[in-house]
Amino acid sequence: MTSNEHILSKQPIVPKRNKSNPTLLSKELKTANSFIHKLKNVKNALRLLTCEFDEQLLQLPGLLGALTTKLEAGWQSFSLGPGSTATDQLANDLTSQLPPLIRPLQPGQQGSTGSVPLSHSFTWTRLQPRLECSETPNGDGITENREFSLVLEPFIEPEVILLLTADQIKGLTKKTVNRNSTQTSTLTSFGTCIKQLNRPVTCILFTGAKLRTSEK
């Protein structure tokens, strides 16, 4: 996840203005802050969450449909409500640029503290909207112009959901032999892995589900 991933627009939402026109700049800032306030409304909370999951889970029949339906229900409740023409225009320009509701990822690529740290896991990234200001000084080092961009700063939630199929549960009862010919329980190894993650983990047994295998 790059630092620029959740910048909604490369162009500033509040255009660059000379300090000689503070009234116009103040009006545009008020419009932008109004939009951020509505984004933070509790009714819009689900639209500022991105659900990430192991891309292998796309092979579980019906899972993606069930997940998408649930998220879309939250998305449909997303409403910025009535506002000024300027605010409505800003909403129209930026809501289409909000991050996706779901993101399939390869597990483990972002480490133990990142998104999708384990195979068959789900995580969530919460997006916090804020205005980012950049200033342009003149030749005398005095700030001449300011421009503002709306940024969604990502915060990865610590909770991890782990889906286990019946076949995986059976696999946990097996024992492996290490280099010293000592039998080690797969369940013990699994528990050690969860403990080392140092994050709250909820395991859900997905009964009757099997991963699709491609025919060779």
NUKOLBA-237333 format. One record per residue (C-alpha): residue number from 1; residue in one letter; x, y, z. Coordinates in Angstrom, 2 decimals, decimal comma. Layout:
<pts>
<pt><n>NUM</n><res>A</res><u>X</u><v>Y</v><w>Z</w></pt>
...
</pts>
This chain:
<pts>
<pt><n>1</n><res>M</res><u>0,00</u><v>0,00</v><w>0,00</w></pt>
<pt><n>2</n><res>T</res><u>1,62</u><v>3,19</v><w>-1,13</w></pt>
<pt><n>3</n><res>S</res><u>1,27</u><v>6,52</v><w>0,61</w></pt>
<pt><n>4</n><res>N</res><u>-0,52</u><v>7,98</v><w>-2,43</w></pt>
<pt><n>5</n><res>E</res><u>-2,98</u><v>5,17</v><w>-2,95</w></pt>
<pt><n>6</n><res>H</res><u>-5,92</u><v>6,86</v><w>-1,30</w></pt>
<pt><n>7</n><res>I</res><u>-5,42</u><v>10,39</v><w>-2,59</w></pt>
<pt><n>8</n><res>L</res><u>-8,74</u><v>10,91</v><w>-4,33</w></pt>
<pt><n>9</n><res>S</res><u>-7,44</u><v>13,30</v><w>-6,93</w></pt>
<pt><n>10</n><res>K</res><u>-4,02</u><v>14,35</v><w>-8,13</w></pt>
<pt><n>11</n><res>Q</res><u>-5,53</u><v>17,77</v><w>-8,70</w></pt>
<pt><n>12</n><res>P</res><u>-6,29</u><v>19,88</v><w>-5,61</w></pt>
<pt><n>13</n><res>I</res><u>-9,95</u><v>19,96</v><w>-4,65</w></pt>
<pt><n>14</n><res>V</res><u>-9,49</u><v>23,53</v><w>-3,50</w></pt>
<pt><n>15</n><res>P</res><u>-7,78</u><v>25,35</v><w>-6,39</w></pt>
<pt><n>16</n><res>K</res><u>-4,69</u><v>27,43</v><w>-5,79</w></pt>
<pt><n>17</n><res>R</res><u>-5,65</u><v>30,96</v><w>-4,81</w></pt>
<pt><n>18</n><res>N</res><u>-3,62</u><v>34,09</v><w>-4,19</w></pt>
<pt><n>19</n><res>K</res><u>-3,68</u><v>35,33</v><w>-0,62</w></pt>
<pt><n>20</n><res>S</res><u>-5,16</u><v>38,58</v><w>-1,97</w></pt>
<pt><n>21</n><res>N</res><u>-8,53</u><v>36,79</v><w>-2,28</w></pt>
<pt><n>22</n><res>P</res><u>-9,03</u><v>35,18</v><w>1,16</w></pt>
<pt><n>23</n><res>T</res><u>-12,83</u><v>35,28</v><w>0,93</w></pt>
<pt><n>24</n><res>L</res><u>-12,96</u><v>32,92</v><w>-2,05</w></pt>
<pt><n>25</n><res>L</res><u>-10,41</u><v>30,57</v><w>-0,46</w></pt>
<pt><n>26</n><res>S</res><u>-12,41</u><v>30,53</v><w>2,77</w></pt>
<pt><n>27</n><res>K</res><u>-15,59</u><v>29,59</v><w>0,86</w></pt>
<pt><n>28</n><res>E</res><u>-13,85</u><v>26,73</v><w>-0,94</w></pt>
<pt><n>29</n><res>L</res><u>-12,36</u><v>25,43</v><w>2,31</w></pt>
<pt><n>30</n><res>K</res><u>-15,80</u><v>25,53</v><w>3,90</w></pt>
<pt><n>31</n><res>T</res><u>-17,16</u><v>23,45</v><w>1,02</w></pt>
<pt><n>32</n><res>A</res><u>-14,36</u><v>20,90</v><w>1,35</w></pt>
<pt><n>33</n><res>N</res><u>-14,72</u><v>20,64</v><w>5,13</w></pt>
<pt><n>34</n><res>S</res><u>-18,47</u><v>20,18</v><w>4,73</w></pt>
<pt><n>35</n><res>F</res><u>-17,82</u><v>17,25</v><w>2,39</w></pt>
<pt><n>36</n><res>I</res><u>-15,38</u><v>15,66</v><w>4,87</w></pt>
<pt><n>37</n><res>H</res><u>-17,89</u><v>16,11</v><w>7,69</w></pt>
<pt><n>38</n><res>K</res><u>-20,50</u><v>14,20</v><w>5,69</w></pt>
<pt><n>39</n><res>L</res><u>-18,00</u><v>11,48</v><w>4,81</w></pt>
<pt><n>40</n><res>K</res><u>-17,40</u><v>10,95</v><w>8,53</w></pt>
<pt><n>41</n><res>N</res><u>-21,12</u><v>10,56</v><w>9,25</w></pt>
<pt><n>42</n><res>V</res><u>-21,86</u><v>7,19</v><w>10,86</w></pt>
<pt><n>43</n><res>K</res><u>-24,28</u><v>6,34</v><w>8,02</w></pt>
<pt><n>44</n><res>N</res><u>-21,38</u><v>6,47</v><w>5,60</w></pt>
<pt><n>45</n><res>A</res><u>-18,96</u><v>4,41</v><w>7,71</w></pt>
<pt><n>46</n><res>L</res><u>-19,19</u><v>1,28</v><w>5,56</w></pt>
<pt><n>47</n><res>R</res><u>-18,23</u><v>3,19</v><w>2,42</w></pt>
<pt><n>48</n><res>L</res><u>-14,96</u><v>4,17</v><w>4,06</w></pt>
<pt><n>49</n><res>L</res><u>-14,04</u><v>0,54</v><w>4,75</w></pt>
<pt><n>50</n><res>T</res><u>-12,25</u><v>-1,68</v><w>2,27</w></pt>
<pt><n>51</n><res>C</res><u>-12,44</u><v>-5,44</v><w>2,85</w></pt>
<pt><n>52</n><res>E</res><u>-9,29</u><v>-7,28</v><w>1,79</w></pt>
<pt><n>53</n><res>F</res><u>-9,07</u><v>-11,05</v><w>1,51</w></pt>
<pt><n>54</n><res>D</res><u>-6,93</u><v>-13,87</v><w>0,19</w></pt>
<pt><n>55</n><res>E</res><u>-7,49</u><v>-14,08</v><w>-3,55</w></pt>
<pt><n>56</n><res>Q</res><u>-7,73</u><v>-17,88</v><w>-3,25</w></pt>
<pt><n>57</n><res>L</res><u>-11,09</u><v>-17,39</v><w>-1,56</w></pt>
<pt><n>58</n><res>L</res><u>-12,53</u><v>-16,33</v><w>-4,91</w></pt>
<pt><n>59</n><res>Q</res><u>-12,59</u><v>-20,08</v><w>-5,63</w></pt>
<pt><n>60</n><res>L</res><u>-15,08</u><v>-20,73</v><w>-2,82</w></pt>
<pt><n>61</n><res>P</res><u>-18,52</u><v>-21,09</v><w>-4,45</w></pt>
<pt><n>62</n><res>G</res><u>-20,94</u><v>-18,34</v><w>-3,44</w></pt>
<pt><n>63</n><res>L</res><u>-18,56</u><v>-16,52</v><w>-1,11</w></pt>
<pt><n>64</n><res>L</res><u>-17,92</u><v>-13,50</v><w>-3,30</w></pt>
<pt><n>65</n><res>G</res><u>-21,62</u><v>-13,09</v><w>-4,08</w></pt>
<pt><n>66</n><res>A</res><u>-22,55</u><v>-13,22</v><w>-0,41</w></pt>
<pt><n>67</n><res>L</res><u>-19,79</u><v>-10,81</v><w>0,55</w></pt>
<pt><n>68</n><res>T</res><u>-20,57</u><v>-8,35</v><w>-2,23</w></pt>
<pt><n>69</n><res>T</res><u>-24,28</u><v>-8,33</v><w>-1,42</w></pt>
<pt><n>70</n><res>K</res><u>-23,56</u><v>-7,49</v><w>2,22</w></pt>
<pt><n>71</n><res>L</res><u>-21,15</u><v>-4,70</v><w>1,33</w></pt>
<pt><n>72</n><res>E</res><u>-23,40</u><v>-3,29</v><w>-1,36</w></pt>
<pt><n>73</n><res>A</res><u>-26,19</u><v>-3,01</v><w>1,19</w></pt>
<pt><n>74</n><res>G</res><u>-23,92</u><v>-0,72</v><w>3,21</w></pt>
<pt><n>75</n><res>W</res><u>-22,85</u><v>1,12</v><w>0,09</w></pt>
<pt><n>76</n><res>Q</res><u>-26,46</u><v>1,81</v><w>-0,90</w></pt>
<pt><n>77</n><res>S</res><u>-27,00</u><v>3,52</v><w>2,47</w></pt>
<pt><n>78</n><res>F</res><u>-24,07</u><v>5,80</v><w>1,65</w></pt>
<pt><n>79</n><res>S</res><u>-25,48</u><v>9,29</v><w>1,24</w></pt>
<pt><n>80</n><res>L</res><u>-23,93</u><v>12,69</v><w>1,50</w></pt>
<pt><n>81</n><res>G</res><u>-27,34</u><v>14,23</v><w>1,87</w></pt>
<pt><n>82</n><res>P</res><u>-28,50</u><v>17,57</v><w>0,51</w></pt>
<pt><n>83</n><res>G</res><u>-26,05</u><v>20,42</v><w>0,46</w></pt>
<pt><n>84</n><res>S</res><u>-24,92</u><v>23,40</v><w>-1,48</w></pt>
<pt><n>85</n><res>T</res><u>-24,36</u><v>23,19</v><w>-5,22</w></pt>
<pt><n>86</n><res>A</res><u>-20,61</u><v>23,39</v><w>-4,67</w></pt>
<pt><n>87</n><res>T</res><u>-20,70</u><v>20,54</v><w>-2,13</w></pt>
<pt><n>88</n><res>D</res><u>-22,85</u><v>18,40</v><w>-4,43</w></pt>
<pt><n>89</n><res>Q</res><u>-20,45</u><v>18,98</v><w>-7,30</w></pt>
<pt><n>90</n><res>L</res><u>-17,53</u><v>18,00</v><w>-5,08</w></pt>
<pt><n>91</n><res>A</res><u>-19,38</u><v>14,83</v><w>-4,06</w></pt>
<pt><n>92</n><res>N</res><u>-20,07</u><v>13,93</v><w>-7,68</w></pt>
<pt><n>93</n><res>D</res><u>-16,42</u><v>14,44</v><w>-8,57</w></pt>
<pt><n>94</n><res>L</res><u>-14,99</u><v>12,39</v><w>-5,73</w></pt>
<pt><n>95</n><res>T</res><u>-17,39</u><v>9,62</v><w>-4,72</w></pt>
<pt><n>96</n><res>S</res><u>-16,64</u><v>7,75</v><w>-7,93</w></pt>
<pt><n>97</n><res>Q</res><u>-12,96</u><v>7,79</v><w>-6,94</w></pt>
<pt><n>98</n><res>L</res><u>-13,44</u><v>6,19</v><w>-3,53</w></pt>
<pt><n>99</n><res>P</res><u>-11,44</u><v>2,96</v><w>-3,05</w></pt>
<pt><n>100</n><res>P</res><u>-13,12</u><v>-0,36</v><w>-3,95</w></pt>
<pt><n>101</n><res>L</res><u>-15,34</u><v>-2,13</v><w>-1,46</w></pt>
<pt><n>102</n><res>I</res><u>-13,33</u><v>-5,35</v><w>-1,76</w></pt>
<pt><n>103</n><res>R</res><u>-9,71</u><v>-6,10</v><w>-2,69</w></pt>
<pt><n>104</n><res>P</res><u>-8,45</u><v>-9,65</v><w>-3,29</w></pt>
<pt><n>105</n><res>L</res><u>-4,74</u><v>-9,83</v><w>-2,39</w></pt>
<pt><n>106</n><res>Q</res><u>-1,93</u><v>-12,34</v><w>-2,19</w></pt>
<pt><n>107</n><res>P</res><u>-1,55</u><v>-13,25</v><w>1,50</w></pt>
<pt><n>108</n><res>G</res><u>1,50</u><v>-12,28</v><w>3,49</w></pt>
<pt><n>109</n><res>Q</res><u>2,87</u><v>-9,67</v><w>1,10</w></pt>
<pt><n>110</n><res>Q</res><u>2,51</u><v>-6,85</v><w>3,63</w></pt>
<pt><n>111</n><res>G</res><u>3,88</u><v>-8,73</v><w>6,62</w></pt>
<pt><n>112</n><res>S</res><u>2,23</u><v>-9,71</v><w>9,88</w></pt>
<pt><n>113</n><res>T</res><u>0,91</u><v>-6,20</v><w>10,57</w></pt>
<pt><n>114</n><res>G</res><u>-0,43</u><v>-5,57</v><w>7,07</w></pt>
<pt><n>115</n><res>S</res><u>-3,50</u><v>-6,60</v><w>5,12</w></pt>
<pt><n>116</n><res>V</res><u>-4,28</u><v>-10,33</v><w>4,67</w></pt>
<pt><n>117</n><res>P</res><u>-1,35</u><v>-11,70</v><w>6,71</w></pt>
<pt><n>118</n><res>L</res><u>-2,47</u><v>-15,35</v><w>6,43</w></pt>
<pt><n>119</n><res>S</res><u>-3,86</u><v>-17,65</v><w>3,77</w></pt>
<pt><n>120</n><res>H</res><u>-7,68</u><v>-17,66</v><w>3,71</w></pt>
<pt><n>121</n><res>S</res><u>-7,86</u><v>-14,52</v><w>5,85</w></pt>
<pt><n>122</n><res>F</res><u>-9,89</u><v>-11,32</v><w>5,77</w></pt>
<pt><n>123</n><res>T</res><u>-8,81</u><v>-7,90</v><w>7,02</w></pt>
<pt><n>124</n><res>W</res><u>-10,25</u><v>-4,40</v><w>6,82</w></pt>
<pt><n>125</n><res>T</res><u>-8,72</u><v>-1,03</v><w>6,08</w></pt>
<pt><n>126</n><res>R</res><u>-10,48</u><v>1,99</v><w>7,54</w></pt>
<pt><n>127</n><res>L</res><u>-10,06</u><v>5,23</v><w>5,60</w></pt>
<pt><n>128</n><res>Q</res><u>-9,84</u><v>8,53</v><w>7,44</w></pt>
<pt><n>129</n><res>P</res><u>-10,58</u><v>11,61</v><w>5,30</w></pt>
<pt><n>130</n><res>R</res><u>-8,56</u><v>14,75</v><w>5,83</w></pt>
<pt><n>131</n><res>L</res><u>-7,45</u><v>17,86</v><w>3,96</w></pt>
<pt><n>132</n><res>E</res><u>-3,79</u><v>18,08</v><w>3,04</w></pt>
<pt><n>133</n><res>C</res><u>-2,36</u><v>21,54</v><w>2,52</w></pt>
<pt><n>134</n><res>S</res><u>0,64</u><v>22,45</v><w>0,42</w></pt>
<pt><n>135</n><res>E</res><u>2,09</u><v>25,94</v><w>0,32</w></pt>
<pt><n>136</n><res>T</res><u>4,10</u><v>27,73</v><w>-2,35</w></pt>
<pt><n>137</n><res>P</res><u>6,44</u><v>30,47</v><w>-1,08</w></pt>
<pt><n>138</n><res>N</res><u>7,38</u><v>33,43</v><w>-3,20</w></pt>
<pt><n>139</n><res>G</res><u>10,94</u><v>34,63</v><w>-3,79</w></pt>
<pt><n>140</n><res>D</res><u>11,03</u><v>36,24</v><w>-0,34</w></pt>
<pt><n>141</n><res>G</res><u>10,08</u><v>32,99</v><w>1,39</w></pt>
<pt><n>142</n><res>I</res><u>6,58</u><v>34,26</v><w>2,21</w></pt>
<pt><n>143</n><res>T</res><u>3,66</u><v>31,92</v><w>1,52</w></pt>
<pt><n>144</n><res>E</res><u>1,97</u><v>33,14</v><w>-1,62</w></pt>
<pt><n>145</n><res>N</res><u>-0,38</u><v>30,32</v><w>-2,57</w></pt>
<pt><n>146</n><res>R</res><u>-2,01</u><v>27,38</v><w>-0,85</w></pt>
<pt><n>147</n><res>E</res><u>-3,77</u><v>24,36</v><w>-2,32</w></pt>
<pt><n>148</n><res>F</res><u>-5,64</u><v>21,55</v><w>-0,62</w></pt>
<pt><n>149</n><res>S</res><u>-6,16</u><v>17,93</v><w>-1,59</w></pt>
<pt><n>150</n><res>L</res><u>-8,62</u><v>15,49</v><w>-0,04</w></pt>
<pt><n>151</n><res>V</res><u>-6,73</u><v>12,44</v><w>1,20</w></pt>
<pt><n>152</n><res>L</res><u>-8,08</u><v>9,18</v><w>2,60</w></pt>
<pt><n>153</n><res>E</res><u>-5,46</u><v>8,02</v><w>5,08</w></pt>
<pt><n>154</n><res>P</res><u>-5,51</u><v>4,20</v><w>5,49</w></pt>
<pt><n>155</n><res>F</res><u>-5,56</u><v>2,51</v><w>8,90</w></pt>
<pt><n>156</n><res>I</res><u>-5,40</u><v>-1,29</v><w>8,89</w></pt>
<pt><n>157</n><res>E</res><u>-7,71</u><v>-2,74</v><w>11,54</w></pt>
<pt><n>158</n><res>P</res><u>-5,92</u><v>-5,31</v><w>13,76</w></pt>
<pt><n>159</n><res>E</res><u>-8,68</u><v>-7,93</v><w>13,62</w></pt>
<pt><n>160</n><res>V</res><u>-8,17</u><v>-10,89</v><w>11,28</w></pt>
<pt><n>161</n><res>I</res><u>-10,91</u><v>-13,30</v><w>10,17</w></pt>
<pt><n>162</n><res>L</res><u>-9,67</u><v>-16,74</v><w>9,14</w></pt>
<pt><n>163</n><res>L</res><u>-11,91</u><v>-19,05</v><w>7,09</w></pt>
<pt><n>164</n><res>L</res><u>-11,28</u><v>-22,76</v><w>7,51</w></pt>
<pt><n>165</n><res>T</res><u>-12,92</u><v>-25,44</v><w>5,37</w></pt>
<pt><n>166</n><res>A</res><u>-13,66</u><v>-28,94</v><w>6,63</w></pt>
<pt><n>167</n><res>D</res><u>-10,67</u><v>-30,28</v><w>4,68</w></pt>
<pt><n>168</n><res>Q</res><u>-8,38</u><v>-27,78</v><w>6,36</w></pt>
<pt><n>169</n><res>I</res><u>-9,68</u><v>-28,77</v><w>9,78</w></pt>
<pt><n>170</n><res>K</res><u>-8,88</u><v>-32,39</v><w>9,00</w></pt>
<pt><n>171</n><res>G</res><u>-5,41</u><v>-31,33</v><w>7,88</w></pt>
<pt><n>172</n><res>L</res><u>-4,75</u><v>-29,78</v><w>11,29</w></pt>
<pt><n>173</n><res>T</res><u>-4,97</u><v>-33,21</v><w>12,90</w></pt>
<pt><n>174</n><res>K</res><u>-2,07</u><v>-34,57</v><w>10,87</w></pt>
<pt><n>175</n><res>K</res><u>1,48</u><v>-34,83</v><w>12,13</w></pt>
<pt><n>176</n><res>T</res><u>4,64</u><v>-33,94</v><w>10,27</w></pt>
<pt><n>177</n><res>V</res><u>8,19</u><v>-35,19</v><w>10,79</w></pt>
<pt><n>178</n><res>N</res><u>10,97</u><v>-32,66</v><w>11,11</w></pt>
<pt><n>179</n><res>R</res><u>14,69</u><v>-33,08</v><w>10,47</w></pt>
<pt><n>180</n><res>N</res><u>15,20</u><v>-34,69</v><w>13,88</w></pt>
<pt><n>181</n><res>S</res><u>12,54</u><v>-37,29</v><w>13,11</w></pt>
<pt><n>182</n><res>T</res><u>10,33</u><v>-35,76</v><w>15,77</w></pt>
<pt><n>183</n><res>Q</res><u>6,61</u><v>-35,70</v><w>15,08</w></pt>
<pt><n>184</n><res>T</res><u>5,05</u><v>-32,24</v><w>15,27</w></pt>
<pt><n>185</n><res>S</res><u>1,31</u><v>-31,66</v><w>15,31</w></pt>
<pt><n>186</n><res>T</res><u>0,06</u><v>-29,48</v><w>12,47</w></pt>
<pt><n>187</n><res>L</res><u>-2,38</u><v>-28,00</v><w>14,94</w></pt>
<pt><n>188</n><res>T</res><u>0,50</u><v>-26,99</v><w>17,19</w></pt>
<pt><n>189</n><res>S</res><u>2,26</u><v>-25,32</v><w>14,27</w></pt>
<pt><n>190</n><res>F</res><u>-0,95</u><v>-23,56</v><w>13,36</w></pt>
<pt><n>191</n><res>G</res><u>-1,39</u><v>-22,28</v><w>16,93</w></pt>
<pt><n>192</n><res>T</res><u>2,21</u><v>-21,03</v><w>17,00</w></pt>
<pt><n>193</n><res>C</res><u>1,66</u><v>-19,14</v><w>13,76</w></pt>
<pt><n>194</n><res>I</res><u>-1,46</u><v>-17,46</v><w>15,14</w></pt>
<pt><n>195</n><res>K</res><u>0,31</u><v>-16,54</v><w>18,38</w></pt>
<pt><n>196</n><res>Q</res><u>3,26</u><v>-15,01</v><w>16,53</w></pt>
<pt><n>197</n><res>L</res><u>0,87</u><v>-12,88</v><w>14,51</w></pt>
<pt><n>198</n><res>N</res><u>0,08</u><v>-10,96</v><w>17,72</w></pt>
<pt><n>199</n><res>R</res><u>-3,29</u><v>-9,83</v><w>16,41</w></pt>
<pt><n>200</n><res>P</res><u>-6,86</u><v>-10,80</v><w>17,39</w></pt>
<pt><n>201</n><res>V</res><u>-7,90</u><v>-13,70</v><w>15,14</w></pt>
<pt><n>202</n><res>T</res><u>-11,37</u><v>-15,19</v><w>14,72</w></pt>
<pt><n>203</n><res>C</res><u>-11,57</u><v>-18,58</v><w>13,01</w></pt>
<pt><n>204</n><res>I</res><u>-14,77</u><v>-19,47</v><w>11,13</w></pt>
<pt><n>205</n><res>L</res><u>-15,49</u><v>-23,00</v><w>9,95</w></pt>
<pt><n>206</n><res>F</res><u>-16,89</u><v>-22,85</v><w>6,42</w></pt>
<pt><n>207</n><res>T</res><u>-18,75</u><v>-26,17</v><w>6,34</w></pt>
<pt><n>208</n><res>G</res><u>-19,46</u><v>-27,89</v><w>3,07</w></pt>
<pt><n>209</n><res>A</res><u>-17,20</u><v>-25,55</v><w>1,12</w></pt>
<pt><n>210</n><res>K</res><u>-14,31</u><v>-26,71</v><w>-1,00</w></pt>
<pt><n>211</n><res>L</res><u>-11,87</u><v>-24,72</v><w>-3,04</w></pt>
<pt><n>212</n><res>R</res><u>-12,32</u><v>-25,21</v><w>-6,76</w></pt>
<pt><n>213</n><res>T</res><u>-9,36</u><v>-26,83</v><w>-8,44</w></pt>
<pt><n>214</n><res>S</res><u>-8,51</u><v>-26,08</v><w>-12,03</w></pt>
<pt><n>215</n><res>E</res><u>-8,53</u><v>-29,06</v><w>-14,35</w></pt>
<pt><n>216</n><res>K</res><u>-5,18</u><v>-29,90</v><w>-15,87</w></pt>
</pts>
